[in-house]
């Protein structure tokens, strides 16, 4: 158990770090999302293809793989073989990891596709990228509903079992609300940003909590005795 909790804590800290790398890379370094003209966007993608590929591997593919480790560690920490809520949360965690990995790979392969088309037909390349971008955003690039459900279920289960601190669990509710609201088109951009920013804090806090040794039964009894 201790080994999986350790790796789960490391995975959670990586999730937070990857979010920070993503915000810096996609906004401060190459803000492709801020380009509205389809032709200019494709040109920017091709020009920065190497950098964006590395970024997608870090922020999406490796992030999704780490989420599998974290989901299993949380399943164990929340006593998933007894808690139905924890088991459902684990299922959503695995689903989310698959969606994130798939969206990252679609983005990477999509860049290669439009790059090959762009050489002979820039307009067609822009049209193809619009379709690829829609699939990418639908899977996990812009709508964070699945992630919101995962965090919500974990927070409820952890709060009921007093597994983590109340502050962390209540922060989870804020994160979950932002993720669930991202499905609304008018709110998707701002809520997705809030979801990402609050998840940095949530993942970092969760990682530190998981790296600490859980209370033993004796310690829990002693704590209850003084309450």
N, C-alpha and C positions, 0 to 999 in steps of 0.2 A: 504493500500500500504506500509506504513512504517514498519508494522510488517513482511510482506513477504520479504522486502528488508533487514531487520535485519537478518532474518533466512538465506536468500541467502548469505549475507556477512559471517555469521558464517560457512555456508556450504563450501564456497570458501576457508576460512582459514583452515577448516578441510581437504579439498582436498590437500592443500599444506603440511600440517602436515603429512598426510598419505603417501604422496610421500617420505618425509624424513624418516619416519619409514620404508617404503618399501626398500629404498636404503640401510639403515643401516642393516635391518633384512636379506634381500636377498643377500647382498654382504659381509658385515662385520661379521655377526653372523653365518649364514648358507648359504654358497654359493653353493647351489645345481646346479644352472645353469652353474657353472664353471667345473663341473664334466663331463667328456666326456664318460667314460665307463658306459654303461647302467646298468650293475649289481651293480656297486659302487653307481650310482645315486639312484637306488631304495633302496639300503641299507641305504643311507643317509636320504632319504625321510622317511623311517620307523623309523629310530632312532630319527628323529626330528619332528615326525608327529604332536605332540601336539603343539609345537611352530609354525610350519608352518600353522597349521589350524587356530590358533589365528591370525597369520599374514595375512592370506588370508581373514579372516573376516574383519579385519581392513582396509586393503589396497584395497580389491576388493568389497566385499559385502557391507560394510558400506559406502565405497567410492562411489559406484554406486548409493546407496540410497540417499546420499547427493547430488549427481549430479542432481537428479530429482528436488530437492528443488531449487538448483541453477539455473537450466534451466528455471523453472517457474518464478523465481524472475527476471531473465534477460529478459524473455518474457515480463513481466510487465514493467521493466525499459526501454526497447527499444520500448515500445508502440506497442507490437505485434499485437494488433487488427487493426492497421493501416499499419504496415510495413510487407510486404510479406516476405522480407529477414529475419526479426526477427522470423517470424512464421516457416520458413524453418529451421532456426538455432535451434529453440526449438525442432522440430521434430528430428533432428540429435542428439541433446542432450539427448533426451529420448531413442533413439535407442542405443546410446553409453552406457548409464547407464544400459540398459538391457544386452548388450553384456558383460560388465564388471562384473555384478553380476553373469551372467551365467558362465563366464569363471572361476570365483572364486569358485563357487559351484562345477563345473566339476573337478577342481583341488582337492578340499577337498574330494569329493566322490571318485575320482580316487585314492587318497592315500589310502583310506580304502580298495578299491578293490585290489590294488597291494599288500597291506599288507597281506590280506587273502590268496592271491595266492602264495606269496613269501614263506610262511611256508612250502609248499610242492613242489613248482616248481619255483625257482628263475629266471630261464631263461624265462619262460613264463611271469612272472611278469614284467621283463624288456621289453619284447615285447609289452605287454599291455600298459605299461607306455609310450612307444614311440608313440603309437597311441593316447593316452590321451593327451600327450604333444603337438602333432600336432594340435589337436582340440583346446586346450587351447590357443596356440599361434595364431591360426587363428582367434579366437573370439576376442581376445584383450590382450593376453599376450605378443605379440611381434610386431604385426602390428597395427599402430596407425592412420590408414587412416580416420576412422570415427571421431575420436577425432580431427584430423587435420582439417577436413571439418567443424566441429562444431566451432572450434576456429576461422577459417578463416571467416565464415559467420558472427559470432558475431563481429569480428574486423571490417569488412567492414560496417556492420550496425551501429556500435557504432561510427565509424569515420564519416560516413555520417550525423548522427544526433548529433554529438559532445556530446555524452552522457558521455564518459569517456575521460581522457587525451589522447593526441596524442601519448605520449610515451607508454602508456599501449596498445593502439591499434596497434602501430607499432611492439611492442614486440609480440603481438598476431600473426602478420604475420610470424615472425621468428618461433614461436611455431608451427604454421600451416604447414610451409614449412618442418620442421623436421618430423612432423607426416605423411605428404603425401609422403615424400621420404622413409619412413620406409617400404613401400610396395616393394621396390627394394631389392632383397635378399642380394646383395653384400653390401648394405648400411644399412640394417635393424638394425643391432646391435648398430652401432654408432649413427644413427639417432633416434632410440628409446630412447637411453640414453640422447641425446640432448633434445628430446621432453620432457622427464621426468624432467630434470634439469631446463629447461627454464619454464616449467609449474609450478614449485615450486614458482618461482618469480612472474609469471603471476597470479596464483591463489591468492597468498598473497596480491599482489597489487590490484587485483580485489576485494578481500574481504574487504580491508580497504576502497576502493572507495565506495562500496555498503553500508557500515556501516555509511558512512557520509550522512547527509541529502541532498537530491537532491535539486537543485535550484528551487525556486518558480518562477512563471511566472513574478512576479514583479522584482525579482533579475535578471532574464535573460534579461528583458527589460532594466534595469539599466546598465547591463554589455554591452549590444549592444550600448547603448547611448554614452558610453565613448570610443567606438572603432572608 
